[in-house]
Amino acid sequence: MSRVYFSCWKDELIDNRGKPKEEWQESAYNFPEHYNVDQASKAFIGWAGFALFDEDVDVVKLGTEYAAQYQIYSEACGRCAPGRWGGRILYDLFDKIARGEGEQSDVEHLKEVSRTMMETSKCEIGRTVPKPLLDILTYFKDEIDALIENKKPSKYYNDPSVSYIAKVTAPCMDACPSHVDIPAYIEGVRDLRYDDSLLATRKTMPLAHTCGRVCPHPCEEECRRANLDEPISIMELKRIGADFEDEHSLFWLHPYKQKPLNGKKVAIVGAGPAGLTGAYYLAMEGVACDIYEELPVLGGEVAVGVPEYRMPVKKYNKDIELVNSLDGVHFITGKRVTAEDMRRFEKEYDAILVASGTRISKKIRAKNERDEIKGYWPAINFLDCINLYVKYGIPVPEEIRKKQKLDKEYVDLSGKTLVCVGGGFTSMDVVRCAIRANAKKVIMLYRRDEATIIRNTTYEEYHEAVEEGVEFIFYSAVEEIITDEEDNLKALKVNRFELIPDPNGGRPQLKKIEGADFIIECDYLVPAVSQSADLSHLPEEWNIELTSWGTIKTDGKTYMSSKPGVFAAGDCEYGPMTIVNAVGQAKRAASVMSRYVLTKEANLTDDEIMEDHLRALKVYDKKEKIKGWLPGLPRQVSLKLPVEERKHSNKEVNLGLTQEQAIAEAERCMRCYYIAMVAV
């Protein structure tokens, strides 16, 4: 909700002109009424209209500046005549009226050009830019007529005190936690310019191999193509540029030239996706980084948690090598950072980025649940044991082999039954790894339903697990763990639940079904319900504020903790999240830190401030009716390794799109760029 003086956004029309401020009607939309903490906004204008927060706004100048932003964009694009030449005309005529030299014929010309652009432009930015300009011509006709009649400039035409801050976005870009320029990298694939595609990705995401394979692609949930037929296969198109670089040895394609080292240095705790991303963008800005990793290998949980069949280590290592190729980047593996180390870091470094993840498996809260039980195997350790051997040839430690009754140096579950409790990516990795470890039977217990597990992971991940033989039992939870006299796991007592609707319209609640309990005999129980952060390396005297979830509390914007100079990103800040979330947080943190080490101030750029405002406003409109595009173009589906072959190997399951498929899929993109602008 925003208090507005005037708004004509989408189908909303609020006109408070002539009313006292205390009687102003509020808008239903979350406009950037305040640009930042200490600065109010005067107006917002974008693809669906505009909103004024102040009576004293030069609306004609606002339209002129908005048209100017599109002119800059359209000349750089130049892909269609209506967009390129129309953009020039929009700006020239609005500016002519604003400077007091306009004629009524210019207004008619503006309307004609706007209508033509909206009907014939090749992409959404050319179709939507005229909309708010036409609204200005309609709702502020008296002001425009007065400027034309009196031949005077608009009231703030020559006033440099007003700033106009613009950003180009798209629904998919807005939904991406890393704000990747998705239409640009798709366009690179379409034009067979895979280098351009990769460079567009790496502007905000260095892990192109990784996020092209294991990203949950929230961007596809907000793809406008879904309003027409099916969303574009955005994730699958991302890996194409990275694979092209790898296969053609084009190392390394950086989005811009690395700046010279400036003498500043940052300590990064953790070499997972957040740590790698932070190091990459800090180093690109000339800040040296020492990255400390407790594991014997680089890559964090993606390296030891995400299975080889989903994320081949050779591909992930290419992303790591990209980071390591920069001057000033130094990795230290096998180093568990302690509180004493952190005290030393405070003295030796200009800032610290904590990106240590969440590697402690939470318990399922069942009766008799104890770590000592033989066959009780927390998910993180289970995946470590499997993937360190499969990916790096590192044997399972002797003490774990003894506890879990393994007679080989790797995890072999032949003849065994494994039960996993969970409903997210970690649990899905557990059960699919268990299949590949030759388990006789693999069961996943989940408290909710099939639709929820798909939302938590992906449609593809769930159905591939089903194809491979994983048995899912929904609306179920373990009540008690049953062991023998030697503390060996023997069975699980499982409760059944049903979903009871809330009569008040709230979230339905689970209710235990009395008498529906059942027993599952099993050899292994793997809890994979969530993970928590180990923050024992934070010195107590720092008094770093934590969240109720036991993670490091930041402001969620600059990612600086309550202790100046100590930043946090990824799972240790937010709790278990997706890789792309960790990358997005670390990219923002690195940007802030690159300035902090020079100024000791933690602040955002205008581009970052606008990212947050647009996410709050919501760029994607699920109810929008899409016109002017050919519907019914099928989404391309990549080839998958046959079930029988993938069940007995760790080969990559998703073989990717062929070149023909990739081009066909890229051509489905509607290039839904929008321009938004705030006057402050």
C-alpha positions as CSV (number, residue, x, y, z in Angstrom):
1,M,0.0,0.0,0.0
2,S,1.3,3.5,-0.9
3,R,-0.1,6.9,-0.3
4,V,-0.3,8.6,-3.7
5,Y,-1.3,12.0,-5.1
6,F,-2.1,10.4,-8.4
7,S,-1.9,6.9,-9.8
8,C,-2.8,5.2,-13.1
9,W,-1.0,1.9,-12.7
10,K,-2.5,-1.0,-14.7
11,D,-6.3,-0.8,-14.0
12,E,-6.0,1.5,-11.0
13,L,-7.0,5.1,-11.2
14,I,-6.5,7.3,-8.1
15,D,-6.9,11.0,-8.5
16,N,-6.3,13.0,-5.2
17,R,-5.8,16.3,-6.9
18,G,-7.6,19.0,-5.0
19,K,-7.9,16.9,-1.8
20,P,-6.1,17.6,1.5
21,K,-3.3,15.2,2.0
22,E,-4.9,13.5,5.0
23,E,-7.8,12.4,2.7
24,W,-5.6,10.9,0.0
25,Q,-6.7,7.5,-1.1
26,E,-3.9,4.8,-1.0
27,S,-2.8,2.7,-3.9
28,A,-3.1,-1.1,-3.7
29,Y,0.4,-1.3,-5.2
30,N,3.7,-1.3,-3.3
31,F,5.3,1.7,-5.0
32,P,8.7,3.1,-3.9
33,E,7.2,5.9,-2.0
34,H,10.5,6.3,-0.1
35,Y,13.6,5.8,-2.3
36,N,15.8,5.0,0.7
37,V,15.7,5.5,4.4
38,D,16.3,9.3,4.3
39,Q,15.0,10.2,0.9
40,A,11.4,10.4,-0.2
41,S,10.4,9.7,-3.8
42,K,8.5,12.3,-5.9
43,A,7.2,9.9,-8.6
44,F,7.5,6.5,-10.1
45,I,6.9,5.7,-13.8
46,G,7.1,2.4,-15.6
47,W,5.6,0.0,-18.1
48,A,2.1,0.0,-16.7
49,G,1.6,3.7,-15.9
50,F,2.9,6.1,-13.2
51,A,2.3,7.2,-9.6
52,L,2.9,10.6,-8.0
53,F,3.7,10.9,-4.3
54,D,4.0,14.6,-4.2
55,E,1.8,17.4,-5.5
56,D,4.8,19.3,-6.7
57,V,5.9,17.1,-9.6
58,D,6.7,18.2,-13.1
59,V,4.8,15.4,-14.9
60,V,5.9,16.6,-18.4
61,K,9.6,16.6,-17.4
62,L,9.0,13.1,-15.8
63,G,7.7,11.8,-19.2
64,T,10.6,13.5,-21.0
65,E,13.2,11.8,-18.8
66,Y,11.4,8.4,-19.2
67,A,11.4,8.8,-23.0
68,A,15.1,9.7,-22.9
69,Q,15.9,6.4,-21.1
70,Y,14.1,4.5,-23.7
71,Q,15.9,6.3,-26.5
72,I,19.2,5.3,-25.0
73,Y,18.1,1.7,-24.9
74,S,16.5,1.6,-28.3
75,E,19.5,3.0,-30.1
76,A,21.7,0.4,-28.5
77,C,19.3,-2.3,-29.5
78,G,18.3,-1.2,-33.0
79,R,16.4,-4.4,-33.7
80,C,13.2,-2.9,-35.0
81,A,12.3,0.4,-36.7
82,P,9.2,1.2,-34.6
83,G,11.3,0.9,-31.4
84,R,14.4,2.7,-32.7
85,W,12.8,5.6,-34.6
86,G,9.7,5.7,-32.4
87,G,11.9,6.1,-29.3
88,R,13.6,9.1,-30.9
89,I,10.3,10.7,-31.8
90,L,8.9,10.2,-28.3
91,Y,11.8,11.9,-26.7
92,D,12.1,14.7,-29.2
93,L,8.4,15.7,-29.0
94,F,8.1,15.3,-25.2
95,D,11.2,17.4,-24.8
96,K,9.9,20.0,-27.2
97,I,6.7,20.4,-25.2
98,A,8.6,20.4,-21.9
99,R,10.9,23.2,-23.0
100,G,8.0,25.4,-24.1
101,E,8.2,25.0,-27.9
102,G,5.5,22.4,-28.5
103,E,2.3,22.5,-30.7
104,Q,-1.0,20.7,-30.5
105,S,0.1,18.8,-33.6
106,D,3.0,17.4,-31.6
107,V,0.5,15.9,-29.1
108,E,-1.4,14.2,-31.9
109,H,1.9,13.0,-33.4
110,L,2.9,11.5,-30.1
111,K,-0.3,9.6,-29.8
112,E,0.0,8.2,-33.3
113,V,3.6,7.1,-32.8
114,S,2.8,5.6,-29.4
115,R,-0.1,3.5,-30.8
116,T,2.2,2.4,-33.7
117,M,4.9,1.3,-31.3
118,M,2.5,-0.5,-29.1
119,E,1.2,-2.5,-32.0
120,T,4.3,-3.2,-34.1
121,S,7.4,-3.2,-31.8
122,K,9.2,-6.5,-31.7
123,C,9.5,-6.7,-28.0
124,E,7.8,-5.6,-24.8
125,I,9.9,-2.6,-24.0
126,G,8.8,-0.9,-27.2
127,R,5.2,-1.9,-26.6
128,T,5.1,-0.7,-23.0
129,V,7.1,2.5,-22.9
130,P,4.3,4.5,-24.7
131,K,1.7,3.5,-22.1
132,P,2.7,5.9,-19.3
133,L,3.4,8.6,-21.8
134,L,-0.1,8.3,-23.2
135,D,-1.4,8.4,-19.7
136,I,0.4,11.7,-19.1
137,L,-1.2,13.1,-22.3
138,T,-4.6,12.0,-21.1
139,Y,-4.7,12.8,-17.4
140,F,-2.5,15.9,-17.4
141,K,-3.9,17.4,-20.6
142,D,-4.5,20.8,-19.0
143,E,-0.8,21.1,-18.0
144,I,0.3,20.2,-21.5
145,D,-2.1,22.6,-23.1
146,A,-0.9,25.4,-20.9
147,L,2.8,24.7,-21.8
148,I,1.8,24.8,-25.5
149,E,-0.3,27.9,-25.2
150,N,2.0,29.9,-23.0
151,K,5.3,28.8,-24.7
152,K,7.0,28.3,-21.3
153,P,9.2,25.5,-20.1
154,S,7.6,23.1,-17.6
155,K,8.2,24.2,-14.0
156,Y,11.2,22.1,-13.2
157,Y,12.6,21.6,-16.7
158,N,15.9,23.4,-15.9
159,D,16.0,22.3,-12.2
160,P,19.0,20.0,-11.6
161,S,17.9,19.3,-8.0
162,V,15.6,16.5,-9.2
163,S,17.2,13.2,-10.0
164,Y,15.7,10.6,-12.4
165,I,16.9,7.1,-11.6
166,A,16.0,4.4,-14.1
167,K,16.5,0.6,-14.4
168,V,15.7,-1.9,-17.2
169,T,14.2,-5.1,-15.8
170,A,12.1,-8.1,-16.9
171,P,9.8,-10.4,-15.0
172,C,12.3,-13.2,-15.1
173,M,15.2,-10.9,-14.1
174,D,13.2,-9.6,-11.2
175,A,12.4,-13.2,-10.0
176,C,16.0,-14.3,-10.3
177,P,17.8,-13.8,-6.9
178,S,20.9,-12.9,-8.9
179,H,19.0,-10.6,-11.3
180,V,20.7,-12.2,-14.3
181,D,20.0,-10.5,-17.6
182,I,18.0,-13.5,-18.8
183,P,16.7,-12.2,-22.1
184,A,20.2,-11.2,-23.1
185,Y,21.7,-14.6,-22.5
186,I,18.8,-16.2,-24.3
187,E,19.3,-13.8,-27.2
188,G,22.9,-14.9,-27.4
189,V,21.9,-18.5,-27.8
190,R,19.3,-17.6,-30.4
191,D,21.9,-15.7,-32.4
192,L,24.6,-18.4,-32.0
193,R,26.7,-16.0,-30.0
194,Y,27.4,-18.2,-27.1
195,D,30.1,-16.0,-25.9
196,D,27.7,-13.1,-25.6
197,S,25.3,-15.4,-23.8
198,L,27.9,-16.4,-21.2
199,L,29.1,-12.8,-20.7
200,A,25.5,-11.7,-20.0
201,T,25.2,-14.4,-17.3
202,R,28.5,-13.7,-15.7
203,K,27.6,-10.0,-15.1
204,T,25.8,-11.1,-12.0
205,M,26.4,-14.9,-11.7
206,P,29.8,-16.5,-12.1
207,L,28.7,-20.1,-11.6
208,A,27.2,-20.6,-15.0
209,H,28.0,-24.3,-15.3
210,T,26.4,-24.9,-11.8
211,C,23.3,-22.7,-12.1
212,G,22.7,-24.0,-15.6
213,R,22.3,-27.5,-14.1
214,V,21.0,-27.3,-10.5
215,C,19.1,-24.1,-10.2
216,P,15.4,-24.4,-9.2
217,H,14.7,-21.7,-11.8
218,P,12.3,-19.4,-9.9
219,C,12.6,-17.2,-13.0
220,E,10.4,-19.8,-14.9
221,E,7.6,-19.3,-12.4
222,E,7.5,-15.6,-13.5
223,C,8.0,-16.0,-17.2
224,R,5.4,-14.1,-19.2
225,R,5.5,-16.9,-21.8
226,A,3.6,-19.0,-19.2
227,N,0.6,-16.6,-19.7
228,L,0.6,-17.6,-23.3
229,D,1.5,-21.4,-23.3
230,E,4.5,-22.7,-21.3
231,P,7.4,-20.9,-19.6
232,I,10.8,-20.9,-21.4
233,S,13.4,-23.4,-20.3
234,I,15.5,-20.7,-18.9
235,M,17.8,-22.8,-16.8
236,E,18.7,-25.2,-19.6
237,L,19.6,-22.3,-21.9
238,K,22.0,-20.9,-19.3
239,R,24.5,-23.8,-19.4
240,I,24.9,-23.6,-23.2
241,G,27.3,-20.6,-23.1
242,A,29.4,-22.1,-20.3
243,D,29.6,-25.5,-22.0
244,F,30.6,-23.8,-25.2
245,E,33.5,-22.0,-23.4
246,D,34.6,-25.3,-21.8
247,E,34.4,-27.4,-24.9
248,H,36.2,-24.8,-27.0
249,S,38.8,-23.9,-24.4
250,L,37.9,-20.2,-24.5
251,F,39.2,-19.5,-20.9
252,W,38.2,-17.1,-19.5
253,L,35.3,-14.9,-20.6
254,H,34.9,-12.3,-17.9
255,P,32.1,-9.7,-18.2
256,Y,34.6,-6.9,-17.9
257,K,38.3,-6.4,-17.3
258,Q,39.5,-7.0,-13.8
259,K,40.4,-3.8,-12.0
260,P,44.0,-3.5,-10.7
261,L,44.4,-4.7,-7.1
262,N,43.9,-1.7,-4.8
263,G,45.7,-2.9,-1.7
264,K,42.5,-3.9,0.2
265,K,42.0,-7.5,1.3
266,V,39.0,-9.5,2.5
267,A,38.8,-12.8,4.4
268,I,36.0,-15.2,3.2
269,V,34.9,-18.1,5.4
270,G,33.6,-20.9,3.1
271,A,34.3,-21.8,-0.5
272,G,30.8,-22.8,-1.5
273,P,28.6,-20.9,-4.0
274,A,28.4,-17.8,-1.7
275,G,32.1,-17.7,-1.0
276,L,33.1,-18.3,-4.6
277,T,30.7,-15.6,-5.8
278,G,31.8,-13.1,-3.2
279,A,35.5,-13.7,-4.1
280,Y,34.8,-13.4,-7.8
281,Y,33.1,-10.0,-7.7
282,L,35.4,-8.6,-5.0
283,A,38.5,-9.6,-7.1
284,M,37.0,-8.1,-10.2
285,E,36.8,-4.8,-8.4
286,G,40.4,-5.0,-7.3
287,V,40.0,-6.4,-3.8
288,A,42.2,-9.4,-2.9
289,C,40.5,-12.3,-1.2
290,D,41.7,-15.2,1.0
291,I,39.0,-17.9,1.0
292,Y,39.2,-20.4,3.9
293,E,37.5,-23.8,3.4
294,E,37.2,-26.5,6.1
295,L,36.6,-29.4,3.6
296,P,39.6,-30.9,1.7
297,V,38.1,-29.8,-1.6
298,L,36.7,-26.5,-2.9
299,G,33.0,-25.9,-3.7
300,G,31.2,-26.3,-0.4
301,E,28.0,-28.2,-0.3
302,V,27.7,-28.3,-4.1
303,A,30.9,-30.2,-4.2
304,V,30.1,-32.7,-1.5
305,G,26.3,-32.6,-1.3
306,V,25.0,-32.3,-4.8
307,P,25.5,-35.6,-6.6
308,E,27.7,-36.2,-9.6
309,Y,24.7,-37.2,-11.7
310,R,23.2,-33.7,-11.2
311,M,26.4,-31.6,-11.1
312,P,29.4,-33.2,-12.6
313,V,32.4,-32.1,-10.6
314,K,34.5,-31.4,-13.8
315,K,31.9,-28.7,-14.7
316,Y,31.7,-27.3,-11.2
317,N,35.5,-27.1,-11.1
318,K,35.4,-24.9,-14.3
319,D,33.4,-22.4,-12.3
320,I,35.9,-22.6,-9.5
321,E,38.8,-22.2,-11.9
322,L,37.1,-19.1,-13.3
323,V,37.3,-17.5,-9.8
324,N,40.8,-18.8,-9.2
325,S,42.0,-17.2,-12.5
326,L,41.7,-13.7,-11.0
327,D,44.6,-11.9,-9.5
328,G,44.3,-11.7,-5.7
329,V,42.3,-14.8,-5.1
330,H,43.9,-17.3,-2.7
331,F,42.2,-20.5,-1.5
332,I,43.1,-22.3,1.7
333,T,41.5,-25.8,2.1
334,G,41.3,-28.1,5.1
335,K,41.2,-25.1,7.4
336,R,38.5,-25.0,10.0
337,V,38.2,-21.3,11.0
338,T,38.1,-20.7,14.8
339,A,37.1,-17.8,16.9
340,E,40.7,-17.0,17.4
341,D,41.2,-17.0,13.6
342,M,38.3,-14.5,13.3
343,R,39.9,-12.2,15.9
344,R,43.1,-12.3,13.8
345,F,41.1,-11.7,10.6
346,E,39.6,-8.5,12.1
347,K,43.1,-7.1,12.5
348,E,44.6,-8.4,9.2
349,Y,41.8,-7.8,6.7
350,D,39.7,-4.9,5.7
351,A,36.5,-6.8,6.0
352,I,35.2,-10.4,6.5
353,L,32.5,-12.3,4.6
354,V,31.1,-15.3,6.4
355,A,29.7,-17.8,3.9
356,S,30.1,-21.0,5.9
357,G,26.7,-22.5,5.0
358,T,24.6,-24.8,7.1
359,R,26.2,-28.3,7.5
360,I,24.5,-29.6,10.6
361,S,21.6,-31.9,9.9
362,K,18.5,-31.3,12.1
363,K,16.8,-34.1,13.9
364,I,13.3,-35.4,13.0
365,R,12.2,-35.3,16.7
366,A,11.3,-38.9,16.9
367,K,11.3,-41.0,20.1
368,N,14.7,-42.7,20.7
369,E,16.4,-40.5,18.1
370,R,20.1,-40.6,18.9
371,D,23.3,-40.1,16.9
372,E,24.7,-43.3,18.5
373,I,22.3,-45.6,16.7
374,K,24.0,-47.7,14.1
375,G,22.1,-47.0,10.9
376,Y,21.1,-43.5,11.9
377,W,23.0,-41.4,9.2
378,P,22.4,-37.6,9.0
379,A,22.0,-36.4,5.4
380,I,25.0,-34.1,5.2
381,N,27.4,-36.8,6.4
382,F,25.7,-39.4,4.2
383,L,26.1,-37.2,1.1
384,D,29.7,-36.3,2.1
385,C,30.7,-39.9,2.2
386,I,29.1,-40.7,-1.1
387,N,30.3,-37.7,-3.1
388,L,33.8,-37.4,-1.7
389,Y,34.4,-40.9,-3.0
390,V,32.5,-40.6,-6.3
391,K,33.9,-37.2,-7.2
392,Y,37.4,-37.2,-5.6
393,G,38.2,-40.8,-4.7
394,I,38.3,-40.0,-1.0
395,P,37.4,-43.2,1.0
396,V,34.7,-43.2,3.8
397,P,36.5,-42.6,7.2
398,E,37.1,-45.7,9.2
399,E,34.9,-44.7,12.1
400,I,31.9,-44.1,9.9
401,R,32.5,-47.4,8.0
402,K,32.5,-49.2,11.4
403,K,29.3,-47.4,12.7
404,Q,27.4,-47.9,9.4
405,K,28.6,-51.4,8.8
406,L,30.3,-50.7,5.5
407,D,32.6,-53.4,4.3
408,K,34.0,-51.3,1.4
409,E,35.8,-48.0,1.4
410,Y,32.8,-46.5,-0.3
411,V,29.0,-46.5,0.4
412,D,27.6,-49.8,-0.9
413,L,24.0,-50.4,0.2
414,S,23.4,-53.7,-1.5
415,G,20.6,-55.6,0.0
416,K,19.7,-52.7,2.4
417,T,16.6,-50.7,2.9
418,L,17.0,-46.9,3.4
419,V,14.4,-44.5,4.6
420,C,14.9,-40.8,4.2
421,V,12.7,-38.2,6.0
422,G,12.4,-34.9,4.2
423,G,10.9,-33.1,1.2
424,G,13.6,-30.8,-0.4
425,F,16.6,-31.0,-2.6
426,T,18.8,-32.6,0.1
427,S,16.4,-35.4,0.7
428,M,16.0,-35.9,-3.0
429,D,19.8,-36.2,-3.4
430,V,19.9,-38.7,-0.6
431,V,17.3,-41.1,-2.1
432,R,18.7,-40.9,-5.6
433,C,22.2,-41.5,-4.3
434,A,20.9,-44.5,-2.4
435,I,19.5,-45.9,-5.6
436,R,23.0,-45.6,-7.2
437,A,24.6,-47.1,-4.1
438,N,22.6,-50.3,-4.9
439,A,20.0,-50.1,-2.1
440,K,17.4,-52.8,-2.3
441,K,14.6,-50.4,-1.3
442,V,14.5,-46.6,-0.9
443,I,11.6,-44.8,0.7
444,M,11.0,-41.1,1.4
445,L,8.6,-40.1,4.1
446,Y,7.1,-36.6,3.8
447,R,4.6,-34.8,5.9
448,R,2.9,-33.0,3.0
449,D,1.8,-34.0,-0.5
450,E,3.2,-34.5,-3.9
451,A,2.5,-31.0,-5.1
452,T,4.4,-29.5,-2.2
453,I,7.5,-31.7,-2.8
454,I,7.5,-30.6,-6.4
455,R,7.3,-26.9,-5.3
456,N,10.2,-27.5,-2.9
457,T,12.3,-29.1,-5.6
458,T,11.4,-29.3,-9.2
459,Y,9.0,-31.3,-11.3
460,E,11.9,-32.9,-13.1
461,E,13.7,-33.9,-9.9
462,Y,10.7,-35.5,-8.4
463,H,9.6,-37.5,-11.4
464,E,13.2,-38.7,-12.2
465,A,13.3,-40.0,-8.6
466,V,10.0,-41.9,-9.1
467,E,11.3,-43.3,-12.4
468,E,14.4,-44.6,-10.7
469,G,12.4,-46.5,-8.1
470,V,12.1,-44.3,-5.1
471,E,8.9,-44.9,-3.1
472,F,7.3,-41.8,-1.7
473,I,4.9,-42.1,1.3
474,F,3.1,-38.8,1.8
475,Y,1.3,-37.4,4.9
476,S,3.6,-39.5,7.1
477,A,6.2,-38.9,9.8
478,V,8.4,-41.1,12.1
479,E,7.1,-41.3,15.6
480,E,9.7,-43.8,17.0
481,I,13.0,-45.3,16.0
482,I,13.1,-49.0,17.0
483,T,16.5,-50.6,17.8
484,D,17.8,-53.9,19.1
485,E,19.8,-54.6,22.2
486,E,23.1,-53.6,20.4
487,D,21.6,-50.3,19.3
488,N,21.2,-51.3,15.7
489,L,18.4,-49.7,13.8
490,K,15.7,-52.3,13.1
491,A,12.5,-50.4,12.2
492,L,10.5,-47.2,12.3
493,K,7.0,-46.6,13.7
494,V,5.3,-44.2,11.3
495,N,2.2,-42.1,11.8
496,R,-0.3,-41.2,9.1
497,F,-1.8,-37.8,8.8
498,E,-4.7,-36.1,6.9
499,L,-5.1,-32.5,5.8
500,I,-7.9,-30.7,7.6
501,P,-9.2,-27.5,5.9
502,D,-9.2,-24.4,8.1
503,P,-12.8,-23.1,8.4
504,N,-11.5,-19.6,8.6
505,G,-9.7,-19.9,5.2
506,G,-6.2,-20.3,6.7
507,R,-3.6,-22.9,5.9
508,P,-4.9,-26.5,6.2
509,Q,-3.6,-28.3,9.2
510,L,-2.2,-31.9,9.5
511,K,-4.0,-34.1,11.9
512,K,-2.9,-37.6,12.9
513,I,-5.1,-40.4,11.8
514,E,-5.6,-42.6,14.9
515,G,-5.0,-46.3,14.4
516,A,-3.3,-45.8,11.0
517,D,0.3,-46.2,12.3
518,F,2.5,-48.7,10.5
519,I,6.0,-50.2,10.8
520,I,8.8,-50.0,8.3
521,E,11.7,-52.4,8.7
522,C,14.9,-50.7,7.5
523,D,18.7,-50.7,7.8
524,Y,19.3,-46.9,7.5
525,L,17.4,-43.8,8.5
526,V,18.6,-40.5,7.0
527,P,17.1,-37.4,8.4
528,A,17.0,-34.6,5.8
529,V,14.5,-32.2,7.1
530,S,16.8,-29.2,7.2
531,Q,20.2,-28.0,8.3
532,S,21.5,-25.5,10.8
533,A,24.5,-23.3,10.9
534,D,27.6,-23.9,13.0
535,L,28.6,-20.4,14.1
536,S,31.1,-21.5,16.8
537,H,33.8,-19.6,14.9
538,L,32.1,-16.2,15.8
539,P,33.8,-14.7,18.9
540,E,31.4,-14.3,21.7
541,E,32.5,-10.8,22.5
542,W,31.5,-9.6,19.0
543,N,27.9,-10.1,20.1
544,I,26.8,-10.7,16.5
545,E,23.0,-10.6,16.4
546,L,21.4,-13.9,15.2
547,T,18.0,-14.7,13.8
548,S,15.4,-16.9,15.5
549,W,16.7,-19.6,13.2
550,G,20.2,-19.4,14.6
551,T,21.7,-17.7,11.5
552,I,23.5,-14.4,11.2
553,K,21.1,-11.5,11.1
554,T,21.8,-8.8,8.5
555,D,19.6,-6.0,7.1
556,G,18.9,-8.2,4.0
557,K,20.1,-5.4,1.7
558,T,23.8,-4.7,2.4
559,Y,24.3,-8.1,4.1
560,M,26.4,-6.5,6.9
561,S,25.9,-8.0,10.3
562,S,25.5,-6.1,13.5
563,K,29.3,-5.9,13.7
564,P,30.7,-3.4,11.3
565,G,32.9,-5.0,8.7
566,V,31.5,-8.5,9.1
567,F,29.2,-9.5,6.3
568,A,27.3,-12.7,5.8
569,A,25.8,-14.4,2.7
570,G,24.2,-17.7,1.8
571,D,22.8,-20.4,4.1
572,C,24.6,-19.0,7.2
573,E,22.6,-15.8,6.8
574,Y,19.2,-17.0,5.7
575,G,19.1,-20.7,6.5
576,P,19.2,-23.5,3.9
577,M,18.4,-22.0,0.6
578,T,19.0,-22.6,-3.1
579,I,22.3,-22.0,-4.8
580,V,21.0,-19.1,-6.8
581,N,19.8,-17.4,-3.6
582,A,23.3,-17.8,-2.2
583,V,24.9,-16.4,-5.3
584,G,22.5,-13.4,-5.4
585,Q,23.2,-12.5,-1.8
586,A,27.0,-12.9,-2.2
587,K,26.9,-10.8,-5.4
588,R,25.2,-8.0,-3.5
589,A,27.5,-8.4,-0.4
590,A,30.6,-8.2,-2.6
591,S,29.3,-5.1,-4.3
592,V,28.8,-3.4,-0.9
593,M,32.1,-4.7,0.5
594,S,34.1,-3.4,-2.5
595,R,33.0,0.1,-1.5
596,Y,33.1,-0.5,2.3
597,V,36.8,-1.4,2.3
598,L,37.5,2.0,0.8
599,T,35.0,4.2,2.7
600,K,33.9,2.2,5.7
601,E,30.3,2.9,4.7
602,A,27.9,0.1,3.7
603,N,25.6,1.5,1.0
604,L,23.8,0.4,-2.1
605,T,24.1,1.6,-5.7
606,D,21.0,3.1,-7.4
607,D,20.8,-0.1,-9.4
608,E,20.6,-2.2,-6.3
609,I,18.1,0.1,-4.6
610,M,15.9,-0.2,-7.7
611,E,16.2,-4.0,-7.7
612,D,14.7,-4.1,-4.2
613,H,11.9,-1.6,-5.1
614,L,10.9,-3.5,-8.2
615,R,10.9,-6.8,-6.4
616,A,8.5,-5.3,-3.8
617,L,6.3,-3.9,-6.5
618,K,6.3,-7.3,-8.5
619,V,7.2,-7.1,-12.2
620,Y,5.3,-10.2,-13.2
621,D,1.5,-10.2,-13.5
622,K,0.1,-13.7,-13.5
623,K,-3.3,-12.4,-14.6
624,E,-2.0,-10.5,-17.6
625,K,-3.5,-11.4,-21.0
626,I,-0.7,-11.7,-23.6
627,K,-1.5,-10.5,-27.1
628,G,0.5,-10.1,-30.3
629,W,2.6,-13.3,-29.9
630,L,2.1,-16.7,-31.6
631,P,0.8,-19.2,-28.9
632,G,1.2,-22.9,-28.8
633,L,4.9,-23.1,-29.4
634,P,6.0,-26.3,-27.5
635,R,8.7,-26.0,-24.8
636,Q,11.8,-28.0,-25.7
637,V,12.6,-30.9,-23.4
638,S,16.2,-32.0,-23.2
639,L,17.3,-35.6,-23.6
640,K,17.7,-37.6,-20.3
641,L,19.9,-40.6,-19.7
642,P,17.7,-43.8,-19.8
643,V,16.5,-44.9,-16.4
644,E,18.3,-48.3,-16.3
645,E,21.6,-46.7,-17.3
646,R,21.4,-43.9,-14.8
647,K,20.3,-46.0,-11.9
648,H,23.6,-47.9,-12.0
649,S,26.0,-45.1,-12.7
650,N,26.7,-41.5,-11.7
651,K,26.7,-40.2,-15.2
652,E,25.0,-36.9,-15.7
653,V,21.2,-37.5,-16.1
654,N,20.3,-34.3,-18.0
655,L,22.1,-34.3,-21.4
656,G,21.1,-30.8,-22.2
657,L,19.4,-29.3,-25.3
658,T,20.7,-29.9,-28.8
659,Q,21.7,-26.8,-30.8
660,E,18.5,-27.1,-32.8
661,Q,16.4,-27.4,-29.6
662,A,18.2,-24.5,-28.0
663,I,17.6,-22.2,-30.9
664,A,13.9,-23.2,-31.1
665,E,13.6,-22.6,-27.3
666,A,15.4,-19.3,-27.4
667,E,13.1,-18.1,-30.2
668,R,10.1,-18.5,-27.9
669,C,11.5,-15.7,-25.7
670,M,9.3,-12.6,-25.9
671,R,12.2,-10.3,-24.7
672,C,10.0,-8.8,-21.9
673,Y,12.2,-5.9,-21.0
674,Y,10.6,-3.0,-19.1
675,I,11.9,0.4,-18.0
676,A,11.1,1.7,-14.5
677,M,12.2,5.1,-13.2
678,V,12.0,7.0,-9.9
679,A,12.2,10.8,-9.5
680,V,13.8,11.9,-6.2
